[in-house]
Amino acid sequence: MNSKNDNIKKISDLFKELMKSHGLEDKLRKAKVISGWPEIVGPHIAKNTYNLRFDGNKLIVNVKSDVLKNELIFMKNQIVQNIHQKIKEEFIEDIIFY
């Protein structure tokens, strides 16, 4: 006899399979990073970065000043860790700041 929890678990597994089979899992993951950017890096950095996009699993970020760009390059590993903690998944290979 199936319990209610077993049915819920199966529905969530089915949803994950559906997302994966339609190629939406990766898009959702990337959308979470872009929408969560202000929380990941803080309001000051978020306000001074723009046009976030992905090239594969590399995050491309435009930066408004060279000074901030240099700071972000030094902070890159911490930012990647913050992203992985936020979305509870490790997939970012690199961040490129322009």
Beta strands, then each sheet from edge to edge (+ up, - down):
strand 1: 49-55
strand 2: 58-63
strand 3: 94-97
sheet 1: 1+ 2- 3-
end
